[in-house]
Amino acid sequence: MLVRMSHDPRTRDYVARRTQEGLKTKDIFRCLKRFVAREVYHHLTSAFSGAPGPSPTA
């Protein structure tokens, strides 16, 4: 999370916006963890929701 807060432009914009709204760093960090969890869940479910791939042959 800390790397994302310092390097990802979307996250930096989000942190700046939430700081202006008056949230503390701890609260922003909590919101970011939730966002990342939703993002990872979406990627995992979309990756495994397709048809099964070819079976490995021995």
N, C-alpha and C positions, 0 to 999 in steps of 0.2 A: 504494500500500500504506500509506503513512504517513497519508493521509487516512482510509482505512478503519480503521486502528488507532486513530484519535482520534475518529471520528464514528459508526461503525457499532456499535450496542450488542452484537450477537452477537460481533463481532471483539474488542471491549473485554473482554467476559467471557472469551473464549478466551485472550487475552493475559494476563489476570489469573490464570487457572487454570494456564496453562503457566509463568508466572513463579513461582507457588507450588510448582510441581513442580521448580523449580531450573534451568529452561532459561534460557539467555542470550538477549538481544534478537535477536542475529544468528540464532540457531537458530529462534526463534519466527517471525522474518521469513521464513526459508526455508520453514517449514511453511505459512505463510500464502500464499506464492507458489504452492506446490503446490495448496493448496485452491482458490485463485482460478482457476488453470489448469484444474482439473477442473470447476469451476462454469461457466466460460466454454465449455469444450468441450461440456458437457452442453447448454447453451443453443443453441450453434451446431448441434449434430447434431440436436436436436429441431426446430429451426426449418427445417432443410433436409431432414428425412426425410419430410415430408408430400408429398402429391401435388402435381405442378407446378401453378402458378397459371395463370390465363388468359393466352393469348399477347397481347402488345401489338399493336394494329392500327395501321397507318400511315394 
